[in-house]
């Protein structure tokens, strides 16, 4: 099968410093996403094409997931927090034991059992300082992987028997056999290698057909791969070099929402990509999986 080419559309010229972690919340039909460097949790009404909510904190926020009991769980610079927008209450849930100094949480997502998986990276870019952690539904935190350089995108296959995971500098997507009952990983293997010059894999999403969509930082877009064969099926071009993550949403879960960043891009280069840091959308033609919320 020949790779197809497609183009994403600008949805909102957010000019985020470091847009990341998009998450479709089916409770209110809003797209939630974070600006890590801007320390802000955003909500966006995709149908009305307007911002619905923004809350700026005093620390960086790497990811946000819905919480079954209401509100959200946030992976922030220094640990996991519960956040209730209605009361504006932020509650510390825990900071992983042994988390190395100078690291922050980056990306995260919940599995079908309601566990919140999120990883860390060194704020100064030092390699192998990060880790992947799992916040269990009872509030305990366990360390799953260590010696990670930039913990990034992750997701699960539709049957929940495979977990996909990205440590960005490796330029690879790893797969693990996954046991949903215990949350244990086994049999690590590489299913995708990014070969585009200068680009590294960032955030990702797995669709209902079991194909994976990976954002390419410094790659101007999203790529859809078959993780069983390694075949690249689709290239979605985004007019922002630092495409950072993607998620499915909308009433039919067939719209791919894409975040991007403008951090570190010189002003002269920003003139060539004025929508860097924006939110984009692609009418995918396939459905994504439902957003999984935290909690038992």
TORKOL-4160 file (C-alpha; in steps of 0.2 Angstrom, whole numbers, padded with zeros to 4 digits, m for minus):
296
<pt num="1" X="0000" Y="0000" Z="0000"/>
<pt num="2" X="0007" Y="0017" Z="m0005"/>
<pt num="3" X="0008" Y="0031" Z="0009"/>
<pt num="4" X="m0006" Y="0044" Z="0007"/>
<pt num="5" X="m0003" Y="0063" Z="0010"/>
<pt num="6" X="m0015" Y="0074" Z="0019"/>
<pt num="7" X="m0016" Y="0091" Z="0027"/>
<pt num="8" X="m0022" Y="0097" Z="0044"/>
<pt num="9" X="m0032" Y="0113" Z="0046"/>
<pt num="10" X="m0029" Y="0127" Z="0059"/>
<pt num="11" X="m0042" Y="0126" Z="0072"/>
<pt num="12" X="m0036" Y="0139" Z="0084"/>
<pt num="13" X="m0021" Y="0151" Z="0083"/>
<pt num="14" X="m0016" Y="0148" Z="0102"/>
<pt num="15" X="0002" Y="0153" Z="0100"/>
<pt num="16" X="0006" Y="0141" Z="0114"/>
<pt num="17" X="0024" Y="0140" Z="0120"/>
<pt num="18" X="0023" Y="0121" Z="0122"/>
<pt num="19" X="0006" Y="0114" Z="0118"/>
<pt num="20" X="0004" Y="0096" Z="0123"/>
<pt num="21" X="m0007" Y="0082" Z="0130"/>
<pt num="22" X="m0023" Y="0084" Z="0121"/>
<pt num="23" X="m0038" Y="0075" Z="0128"/>
<pt num="24" X="m0056" Y="0074" Z="0123"/>
<pt num="25" X="m0068" Y="0074" Z="0137"/>
<pt num="26" X="m0084" Y="0066" Z="0133"/>
<pt num="27" X="m0093" Y="0073" Z="0148"/>
<pt num="28" X="m0093" Y="0090" Z="0141"/>
<pt num="29" X="m0088" Y="0088" Z="0123"/>
<pt num="30" X="m0073" Y="0099" Z="0125"/>
<pt num="31" X="m0055" Y="0097" Z="0120"/>
<pt num="32" X="m0043" Y="0099" Z="0135"/>
<pt num="33" X="m0024" Y="0102" Z="0132"/>
<pt num="34" X="m0009" Y="0110" Z="0141"/>
<pt num="35" X="0004" Y="0123" Z="0138"/>
<pt num="36" X="0018" Y="0115" Z="0148"/>
<pt num="37" X="0029" Y="0131" Z="0148"/>
<pt num="38" X="0014" Y="0142" Z="0150"/>
<pt num="39" X="0009" Y="0132" Z="0165"/>
<pt num="40" X="m0009" Y="0132" Z="0159"/>
<pt num="41" X="m0023" Y="0120" Z="0157"/>
<pt num="42" X="m0034" Y="0124" Z="0142"/>
<pt num="43" X="m0052" Y="0119" Z="0136"/>
<pt num="44" X="m0057" Y="0122" Z="0119"/>
<pt num="45" X="m0075" Y="0120" Z="0111"/>
<pt num="46" X="m0071" Y="0113" Z="0094"/>
<pt num="47" X="m0088" Y="0115" Z="0087"/>
<pt num="48" X="m0089" Y="0134" Z="0091"/>
<pt num="49" X="m0070" Y="0136" Z="0087"/>
<pt num="50" X="m0067" Y="0146" Z="0103"/>
<pt num="51" X="m0058" Y="0144" Z="0120"/>
<pt num="52" X="m0069" Y="0138" Z="0134"/>
<pt num="53" X="m0058" Y="0138" Z="0149"/>
<pt num="54" X="m0040" Y="0142" Z="0154"/>
<pt num="55" X="m0032" Y="0140" Z="0171"/>
<pt num="56" X="m0014" Y="0145" Z="0174"/>
<pt num="57" X="m0004" Y="0137" Z="0189"/>
<pt num="58" X="0012" Y="0141" Z="0198"/>
<pt num="59" X="0021" Y="0126" Z="0190"/>
<pt num="60" X="0023" Y="0117" Z="0174"/>
<pt num="61" X="0009" Y="0104" Z="0169"/>
<pt num="62" X="0013" Y="0090" Z="0158"/>
<pt num="63" X="m0003" Y="0081" Z="0156"/>
<pt num="64" X="m0021" Y="0081" Z="0161"/>
<pt num="65" X="m0034" Y="0067" Z="0162"/>
<pt num="66" X="m0052" Y="0066" Z="0167"/>
<pt num="67" X="m0056" Y="0059" Z="0184"/>
<pt num="68" X="m0071" Y="0047" Z="0186"/>
<pt num="69" X="m0076" Y="0056" Z="0202"/>
<pt num="70" X="m0075" Y="0073" Z="0194"/>
<pt num="71" X="m0062" Y="0085" Z="0188"/>
<pt num="72" X="m0045" Y="0080" Z="0182"/>
<pt num="73" X="m0029" Y="0072" Z="0188"/>
<pt num="74" X="m0014" Y="0082" Z="0182"/>
<pt num="75" X="0004" Y="0077" Z="0180"/>
<pt num="76" X="0013" Y="0092" Z="0185"/>
<pt num="77" X="0031" Y="0098" Z="0187"/>
<pt num="78" X="0033" Y="0090" Z="0204"/>
<pt num="79" X="0020" Y="0076" Z="0205"/>
<pt num="80" X="0002" Y="0070" Z="0203"/>
<pt num="81" X="m0012" Y="0082" Z="0208"/>
<pt num="82" X="m0031" Y="0081" Z="0208"/>
<pt num="83" X="m0039" Y="0097" Z="0201"/>
<pt num="84" X="m0058" Y="0102" Z="0202"/>
<pt num="85" X="m0062" Y="0117" Z="0190"/>
<pt num="86" X="m0078" Y="0120" Z="0199"/>
<pt num="87" X="m0070" Y="0124" Z="0216"/>
<pt num="88" X="m0053" Y="0128" Z="0208"/>
<pt num="89" X="m0046" Y="0116" Z="0221"/>
<pt num="90" X="m0029" Y="0108" Z="0218"/>
<pt num="91" X="m0024" Y="0093" Z="0229"/>
<pt num="92" X="m0007" Y="0085" Z="0230"/>
<pt num="93" X="m0009" Y="0066" Z="0226"/>
<pt num="94" X="0009" Y="0061" Z="0227"/>
<pt num="95" X="0027" Y="0063" Z="0220"/>
<pt num="96" X="0036" Y="0047" Z="0215"/>
<pt num="97" X="0049" Y="0041" Z="0227"/>
<pt num="98" X="0066" Y="0042" Z="0219"/>
<pt num="99" X="0061" Y="0055" Z="0206"/>
<pt num="100" X="0078" Y="0063" Z="0201"/>
<pt num="101" X="0081" Y="0081" Z="0204"/>
<pt num="102" X="0078" Y="0093" Z="0190"/>
<pt num="103" X="0065" Y="0082" Z="0181"/>
<pt num="104" X="0047" Y="0086" Z="0177"/>
<pt num="105" X="0032" Y="0076" Z="0171"/>
<pt num="106" X="0029" Y="0077" Z="0152"/>
<pt num="107" X="0016" Y="0066" Z="0144"/>
<pt num="108" X="0003" Y="0054" Z="0151"/>
<pt num="109" X="m0013" Y="0044" Z="0148"/>
<pt num="110" X="m0025" Y="0032" Z="0157"/>
<pt num="111" X="m0027" Y="0014" Z="0153"/>
<pt num="112" X="m0044" Y="0005" Z="0152"/>
<pt num="113" X="m0042" Y="0000" Z="0171"/>
<pt num="114" X="m0041" Y="0018" Z="0176"/>
<pt num="115" X="m0023" Y="0019" Z="0180"/>
<pt num="116" X="m0013" Y="0035" Z="0175"/>
<pt num="117" X="0003" Y="0032" Z="0166"/>
<pt num="118" X="0015" Y="0047" Z="0165"/>
<pt num="119" X="0034" Y="0050" Z="0163"/>
<pt num="120" X="0047" Y="0062" Z="0166"/>
<pt num="121" X="0062" Y="0071" Z="0158"/>
<pt num="122" X="0076" Y="0082" Z="0163"/>
<pt num="123" X="0072" Y="0100" Z="0162"/>
<pt num="124" X="0090" Y="0104" Z="0155"/>
<pt num="125" X="0089" Y="0089" Z="0143"/>
<pt num="126" X="0102" Y="0078" Z="0152"/>
<pt num="127" X="0099" Y="0060" Z="0145"/>
<pt num="128" X="0093" Y="0045" Z="0155"/>
<pt num="129" X="0086" Y="0055" Z="0170"/>
<pt num="130" X="0068" Y="0052" Z="0168"/>
<pt num="131" X="0057" Y="0037" Z="0171"/>
<pt num="132" X="0039" Y="0031" Z="0167"/>
<pt num="133" X="0027" Y="0030" Z="0182"/>
<pt num="134" X="0010" Y="0023" Z="0185"/>
<pt num="135" X="m0002" Y="0031" Z="0197"/>
<pt num="136" X="m0013" Y="0017" Z="0203"/>
<pt num="137" X="m0032" Y="0019" Z="0206"/>
<pt num="138" X="m0028" Y="0017" Z="0225"/>
<pt num="139" X="m0016" Y="0032" Z="0225"/>
<pt num="140" X="0000" Y="0022" Z="0226"/>
<pt num="141" X="0014" Y="0026" Z="0213"/>
<pt num="142" X="0025" Y="0013" Z="0205"/>
<pt num="143" X="0041" Y="0016" Z="0195"/>
<pt num="144" X="0039" Y="0005" Z="0179"/>
<pt num="145" X="0054" Y="0010" Z="0168"/>
<pt num="146" X="0070" Y="0020" Z="0172"/>
<pt num="147" X="0084" Y="0028" Z="0162"/>
<pt num="148" X="0072" Y="0036" Z="0151"/>
<pt num="149" X="0078" Y="0052" Z="0142"/>
<pt num="150" X="0062" Y="0060" Z="0137"/>
<pt num="151" X="0046" Y="0050" Z="0142"/>
<pt num="152" X="0033" Y="0054" Z="0129"/>
<pt num="153" X="0018" Y="0047" Z="0120"/>
<pt num="154" X="0009" Y="0031" Z="0125"/>
<pt num="155" X="m0007" Y="0022" Z="0121"/>
<pt num="156" X="m0015" Y="0005" Z="0121"/>
<pt num="157" X="m0021" Y="m0007" Z="0107"/>
<pt num="158" X="m0040" Y="m0008" Z="0106"/>
<pt num="159" X="m0039" Y="m0026" Z="0114"/>
<pt num="160" X="m0029" Y="m0018" Z="0128"/>
<pt num="161" X="m0016" Y="m0032" Z="0126"/>
<pt num="162" X="m0002" Y="m0021" Z="0119"/>
<pt num="163" X="0005" Y="m0004" Z="0126"/>
<pt num="164" X="0015" Y="0007" Z="0115"/>
<pt num="165" X="0028" Y="0019" Z="0122"/>
<pt num="166" X="0040" Y="0033" Z="0116"/>
<pt num="167" X="0056" Y="0039" Z="0123"/>
<pt num="168" X="0059" Y="0052" Z="0110"/>
<pt num="169" X="0078" Y="0053" Z="0108"/>
<pt num="170" X="0078" Y="0034" Z="0103"/>
<pt num="171" X="0067" Y="0039" Z="0088"/>
<pt num="172" X="0057" Y="0023" Z="0091"/>
<pt num="173" X="0040" Y="0017" Z="0096"/>
<pt num="174" X="0041" Y="0002" Z="0108"/>
<pt num="175" X="0028" Y="m0010" Z="0111"/>
<pt num="176" X="0025" Y="m0021" Z="0126"/>
<pt num="177" X="0014" Y="m0035" Z="0130"/>
<pt num="178" X="0001" Y="m0028" Z="0142"/>
<pt num="179" X="m0008" Y="m0037" Z="0156"/>
<pt num="180" X="m0023" Y="m0025" Z="0160"/>
<pt num="181" X="m0028" Y="m0034" Z="0176"/>
<pt num="182" X="m0011" Y="m0031" Z="0184"/>
<pt num="183" X="m0004" Y="m0017" Z="0174"/>
<pt num="184" X="0012" Y="m0026" Z="0170"/>
<pt num="185" X="0023" Y="m0025" Z="0155"/>
<pt num="186" X="0033" Y="m0038" Z="0146"/>
<pt num="187" X="0041" Y="m0043" Z="0129"/>
<pt num="188" X="0048" Y="m0026" Z="0124"/>
<pt num="189" X="0051" Y="m0024" Z="0105"/>
<pt num="190" X="0053" Y="m0010" Z="0093"/>
<pt num="191" X="0038" Y="m0008" Z="0081"/>
<pt num="192" X="0042" Y="0009" Z="0072"/>
<pt num="193" X="0058" Y="0018" Z="0069"/>
<pt num="194" X="0057" Y="0036" Z="0063"/>
<pt num="195" X="0070" Y="0039" Z="0049"/>
<pt num="196" X="0065" Y="0057" Z="0044"/>
<pt num="197" X="0080" Y="0068" Z="0046"/>
<pt num="198" X="0079" Y="0079" Z="0062"/>
<pt num="199" X="0062" Y="0073" Z="0067"/>
<pt num="200" X="0059" Y="0063" Z="0083"/>
<pt num="201" X="0043" Y="0055" Z="0089"/>
<pt num="202" X="0033" Y="0064" Z="0102"/>
<pt num="203" X="0015" Y="0061" Z="0107"/>
<pt num="204" X="0004" Y="0048" Z="0100"/>
<pt num="205" X="m0014" Y="0040" Z="0099"/>
<pt num="206" X="m0020" Y="0023" Z="0094"/>
<pt num="207" X="m0036" Y="0022" Z="0083"/>
<pt num="208" X="m0050" Y="0009" Z="0084"/>
<pt num="209" X="m0042" Y="m0001" Z="0070"/>
<pt num="210" X="m0026" Y="m0003" Z="0080"/>
<pt num="211" X="m0015" Y="0009" Z="0069"/>
<pt num="212" X="m0004" Y="0022" Z="0078"/>
<pt num="213" X="m0004" Y="0040" Z="0075"/>
<pt num="214" X="0013" Y="0049" Z="0080"/>
<pt num="215" X="0017" Y="0067" Z="0081"/>
<pt num="216" X="0034" Y="0071" Z="0074"/>
<pt num="217" X="0043" Y="0085" Z="0083"/>
<pt num="218" X="0053" Y="0095" Z="0070"/>
<pt num="219" X="0044" Y="0084" Z="0057"/>
<pt num="220" X="0029" Y="0096" Z="0053"/>
<pt num="221" X="0015" Y="0083" Z="0056"/>
<pt num="222" X="0008" Y="0067" Z="0061"/>
<pt num="223" X="0012" Y="0050" Z="0053"/>
<pt num="224" X="0000" Y="0035" Z="0054"/>
<pt num="225" X="0009" Y="0018" Z="0055"/>
<pt num="226" X="0004" Y="0000" Z="0055"/>
<pt num="227" X="0013" Y="m0006" Z="0071"/>
<pt num="228" X="0011" Y="m0025" Z="0066"/>
<pt num="229" X="0021" Y="m0022" Z="0049"/>
<pt num="230" X="0030" Y="m0006" Z="0052"/>
<pt num="231" X="0022" Y="0001" Z="0036"/>
<pt num="232" X="0019" Y="0020" Z="0036"/>
<pt num="233" X="0001" Y="0023" Z="0029"/>
<pt num="234" X="m0002" Y="0041" Z="0030"/>
<pt num="235" X="0007" Y="0058" Z="0032"/>
<pt num="236" X="m0003" Y="0072" Z="0039"/>
<pt num="237" X="0006" Y="0089" Z="0036"/>
<pt num="238" X="0005" Y="0102" Z="0049"/>
<pt num="239" X="0011" Y="0120" Z="0046"/>
<pt num="240" X="0021" Y="0119" Z="0062"/>
<pt num="241" X="0038" Y="0111" Z="0064"/>
<pt num="242" X="0036" Y="0106" Z="0082"/>
<pt num="243" X="0020" Y="0095" Z="0081"/>
<pt num="244" X="0019" Y="0088" Z="0098"/>
<pt num="245" X="0004" Y="0077" Z="0101"/>
<pt num="246" X="m0013" Y="0071" Z="0095"/>
<pt num="247" X="m0029" Y="0064" Z="0101"/>
<pt num="248" X="m0046" Y="0058" Z="0093"/>
<pt num="249" X="m0062" Y="0067" Z="0098"/>
<pt num="250" X="m0078" Y="0075" Z="0092"/>
<pt num="251" X="m0096" Y="0067" Z="0092"/>
<pt num="252" X="m0090" Y="0052" Z="0082"/>
<pt num="253" X="m0072" Y="0052" Z="0088"/>
<pt num="254" X="m0066" Y="0054" Z="0070"/>
<pt num="255" X="m0057" Y="0071" Z="0071"/>
<pt num="256" X="m0039" Y="0071" Z="0075"/>
<pt num="257" X="m0034" Y="0086" Z="0086"/>
<pt num="258" X="m0016" Y="0091" Z="0085"/>
<pt num="259" X="m0005" Y="0102" Z="0097"/>
<pt num="260" X="0011" Y="0111" Z="0093"/>
<pt num="261" X="0024" Y="0122" Z="0100"/>
<pt num="262" X="0034" Y="0138" Z="0097"/>
<pt num="263" X="0047" Y="0136" Z="0111"/>
<pt num="264" X="0065" Y="0138" Z="0105"/>
<pt num="265" X="0060" Y="0144" Z="0087"/>
<pt num="266" X="0070" Y="0160" Z="0082"/>
<pt num="267" X="0059" Y="0175" Z="0077"/>
<pt num="268" X="0066" Y="0174" Z="0059"/>
<pt num="269" X="0059" Y="0156" Z="0058"/>
<pt num="270" X="0043" Y="0160" Z="0066"/>
<pt num="271" X="0039" Y="0171" Z="0052"/>
<pt num="272" X="0039" Y="0156" Z="0041"/>
<pt num="273" X="0028" Y="0146" Z="0052"/>
<pt num="274" X="0016" Y="0159" Z="0060"/>
<pt num="275" X="0004" Y="0146" Z="0067"/>
<pt num="276" X="0017" Y="0137" Z="0077"/>
<pt num="277" X="0009" Y="0134" Z="0094"/>
<pt num="278" X="m0008" Y="0132" Z="0087"/>
<pt num="279" X="m0021" Y="0119" Z="0088"/>
<pt num="280" X="m0025" Y="0109" Z="0072"/>
<pt num="281" X="m0038" Y="0097" Z="0066"/>
<pt num="282" X="m0038" Y="0083" Z="0053"/>
<pt num="283" X="m0054" Y="0074" Z="0048"/>
<pt num="284" X="m0046" Y="0057" Z="0050"/>
<pt num="285" X="m0060" Y="0046" Z="0042"/>
<pt num="286" X="m0057" Y="0033" Z="0055"/>
<pt num="287" X="m0062" Y="0032" Z="0074"/>
<pt num="288" X="m0051" Y="0034" Z="0089"/>
<pt num="289" X="m0054" Y="0025" Z="0105"/>
<pt num="290" X="m0064" Y="0033" Z="0120"/>
<pt num="291" X="m0054" Y="0044" Z="0132"/>
<pt num="292" X="m0050" Y="0033" Z="0147"/>
<pt num="293" X="m0053" Y="0042" Z="0164"/>
<pt num="294" X="m0043" Y="0040" Z="0180"/>
<pt num="295" X="m0051" Y="0030" Z="0194"/>
<pt num="296" X="m0058" Y="0012" Z="0198"/>
